[in-house]
Amino acid sequence: MLHNKIACFLALVFAHIAFAAAGPTTKILTIHKEERFCILLPPTSGTDVADVADSLKKSVSYCTSPTAQVRHAKELPSGFLKTANYFEPADLSYSQVTGTFDPAAFSLTTSDEGGMASPKLPSGASCLGFRYFIQFVEPNEGVYCIRCCHKKSDCPTNKAHKGCLAVIPGFYY
């Protein structure tokens, strides 16, 4: 009996090690300031963001710089971000980053109208320290926005069709 328990325990340990070594994809957003944050993008460059059926479901974390909180995240390509503007209200109810990017730096087509990510899509996505989030990446406009919220009302996912500039007010340019 003890032998079976030890064998079971060792099998679990080795399975965990194999999973960690394989480098699971990460779907975590973070916002620390305008120079340190993570965003969700397609797993490979050259994939349209608007292809909801494929791209958003498979999106992964890309960060401005390596961060211990988001293991296995990829680093944003050089020249991708053009501007980044951080905002947090006095009541700390949410944090956001808004800005512009160069679609060519990730081989995105400028006719791609982009898409929205939230805790429902992609499955398993989250924003560290917050319960809700909303993110848009719009290659046709060259804008992106991320807002991580404590209250659902601060992250209005029911306005997905309106895009960054209407849903997440802020400085972009």
ABEGO torsion letter per residue (X at the ends): XAAAAAAAAAAAAAAAAAAAAAGBBBBBBBBABAABBBBBBBABBGBBAABAAAAAAABBBBBABBBAABBGBBBBBBGABABBBBBBBAAGABBBBBEBBBAAAAGBBAABAEBBBBAAOBBGBBBBGBABBBBBBBAAAGBBBBBBBABAAABBAAAAAAEAAAABBEBAX
